[in-house]
Amino acid sequence: MAEPFARHRQPWKSEEIQKLHLLAGKGQSLRAIAKALTRTEESVKERAKADGLKISKLR
């Protein structure tokens, strides 16, 4: 059974946003970025869309 998300609906910190921009700029996959930020892929995808970032679809 999967463990519950401890960070569910937590606001994004500026450090996390910077890391998201950095990793997306390097061409990292959605899964890799989500794992690095300890957030769900859906959360990362929504934040990237809000910031106008393109994220690689590769896994």
One Martini backbone bead per residue (centre of mass of N, CA, C, O) as a GRO file, in nm:
protein
   59
    1MET     BB    1   0.097   0.036   0.021
    2ALA     BB    2   0.071   0.356  -0.004
    3GLU     BB    3   0.184   0.639   0.104
    4PRO     BB    4   0.103   0.924   0.219
    5PHE     BB    5   0.082   1.257   0.149
    6ALA     BB    6   0.250   1.502   0.332
    7ARG     BB    7   0.229   1.742   0.086
    8HIS     BB    8  -0.058   1.803   0.055
    9ARG     BB    9  -0.125   2.117  -0.059
   10GLN     BB   10   0.141   2.259  -0.058
   11PRO     BB   11   0.320   2.517  -0.083
   12TRP     BB   12   0.542   2.682  -0.272
   13LYS     BB   13   0.870   2.729  -0.272
   14SER     BB   14   1.121   2.912  -0.403
   15GLU     BB   15   1.325   2.675  -0.422
   16GLU     BB   16   1.139   2.485  -0.584
   17ILE     BB   17   1.099   2.667  -0.828
   18GLN     BB   18   1.395   2.688  -0.908
   19LYS     BB   19   1.436   2.382  -0.947
   20LEU     BB   20   1.224   2.346  -1.164
   21HIS     BB   21   1.355   2.535  -1.372
   22LEU     BB   22   1.625   2.390  -1.387
   23LEU     BB   23   1.528   2.099  -1.466
   24ALA     BB   24   1.364   2.184  -1.716
   25GLY     BB   25   1.611   2.319  -1.863
   26LYS     BB   26   1.766   2.025  -1.869
   27GLY     BB   27   1.534   1.801  -1.955
   28GLN     BB   28   1.372   1.676  -1.750
   29SER     BB   29   1.155   1.470  -1.631
   30LEU     BB   30   0.869   1.454  -1.464
   31ARG     BB   31   0.950   1.225  -1.271
   32ALA     BB   32   1.225   1.342  -1.180
   33ILE     BB   33   1.118   1.607  -1.065
   34ALA     BB   34   0.919   1.492  -0.861
   35LYS     BB   35   1.131   1.337  -0.699
   36ALA     BB   36   1.319   1.581  -0.628
   37LEU     BB   37   1.053   1.741  -0.490
   38THR     BB   38   0.843   1.560  -0.351
   39ARG     BB   39   0.619   1.532  -0.583
   40THR     BB   40   0.380   1.519  -0.790
   41GLU     BB   41   0.328   1.513  -1.121
   42GLU     BB   42   0.077   1.694  -1.120
   43SER     BB   43   0.196   1.929  -0.960
   44VAL     BB   44   0.429   1.990  -1.154
   45LYS     BB   45   0.258   2.036  -1.407
   46GLU     BB   46   0.092   2.276  -1.299
   47ARG     BB   47   0.332   2.464  -1.230
   48ALA     BB   48   0.460   2.471  -1.510
   49LYS     BB   49   0.216   2.590  -1.654
   50ALA     BB   50   0.198   2.852  -1.481
   51ASP     BB   51   0.516   2.922  -1.572
   52GLY     BB   52   0.570   2.827  -1.881
   53LEU     BB   53   0.675   2.531  -1.891
   54LYS     BB   54   0.873   2.277  -2.029
   55ILE     BB   55   0.827   1.920  -2.024
   56SER     BB   56   0.942   1.628  -2.047
   57LYS     BB   57   0.796   1.308  -2.144
   58LEU     BB   58   1.010   1.152  -2.044
   59ARG     BB   59   1.100   0.863  -1.820
   0.00000   0.00000   0.00000
